Amino acid sequence: MHRTEVITRVGGASAVELAPGVEVRMLATGALGAKGLSTALATFQPQSELPYHTHPCSEVIIVLTGSALVSTCWQSSSGRR
C-alpha cells in the first residue's frame, strides 16, 4: 500500500481568522497532500466563539489548555436524540 506522509510544523502553517478571537492553522489537508484526513490547530481567545456549524464528517476536539463548551446536535434516522 502506498500512502503519502504529511509533516507540518505548527509554526510553518499560516493562521487564518475564522471569527473574532479564533485562529486556525491547517496542519494536514488534501491541499497539503493528505488523503482522507484533515487536521488543524485552532486557538480561541477567552470568551470567543464560533457560530453553530456542521461538518460532513466526524470532528475531534482536544483542549490543550483552558476549558471549552461544545454544543452538538446528533441526528439519526429516527430523529434527534
C-alpha positions in Angstrom: 0.0 0.0 0.0 1.4 3.4 -0.9 0.4 6.4 1.2 1.6 9.9 1.5 3.0 11.1 4.8 2.4 14.7 5.7 4.6 16.5 8.2 3.8 20.1 9.1 5.4 22.3 11.6 2.8 24.3 13.6 4.9 27.5 13.2 5.1 26.9 9.4 1.3 26.8 9.0 -0.2 30.2 8.3 -3.1 31.3 10.6 -6.5 32.2 9.3 -9.0 34.1 11.4 -12.4 32.2 11.4 -14.1 34.6 13.8 -13.0 37.4 16.2 -10.6 35.8 18.6 -10.5 32.4 16.7 -7.5 31.4 14.6 -7.0 28.1 12.8 -3.8 26.6 11.3 -4.3 23.8 8.9 -1.8 21.0 9.6 -3.0 18.3 7.2 -5.4 18.7 4.3 -5.8 17.5 0.7 -4.1 20.7 -0.4 -1.0 19.6 1.6 -1.1 16.0 0.2 -3.1 14.2 2.9 -5.7 11.7 1.7 -8.9 11.2 3.7 -7.8 13.3 6.6 -7.7 16.9 7.7 -6.5 18.3 10.9 -5.9 21.7 12.3 -4.9 23.6 15.4 -7.5 26.2 16.5 -6.7 28.9 19.1 -9.6 30.5 20.9 -9.1 33.7 22.9 -11.1 33.9 26.2 -14.8 34.4 25.6 -14.5 33.9 21.8 -16.8 31.5 19.9 -17.7 30.1 16.6 -21.3 30.2 15.3 -23.0 26.8 15.1 -21.9 24.9 12.1 -21.8 21.3 10.8 -19.2 19.1 9.1 -19.8 16.2 6.7 -17.5 14.0 8.8 -16.6 13.4 12.5 -14.8 16.0 14.4 -12.3 15.6 17.3 -11.8 18.4 19.8 -8.8 18.3 22.1 -8.4 21.1 24.7 -4.8 21.8 25.3 -5.2 24.5 28.0 -8.3 26.2 29.5 -11.8 24.9 29.0 -14.4 24.7 26.3 -18.1 24.5 26.0 -19.1 22.5 22.9 -22.7 22.2 21.7 -23.6 19.3 19.3 -26.7 18.1 17.6 -26.9 14.3 16.9 -29.3 13.1 14.3 -30.3 9.6 13.3 -32.9 8.1 11.1 -35.3 8.0 14.0 -34.8 11.7 14.7 -32.9 13.8 17.3 -31.6 12.3 20.5 
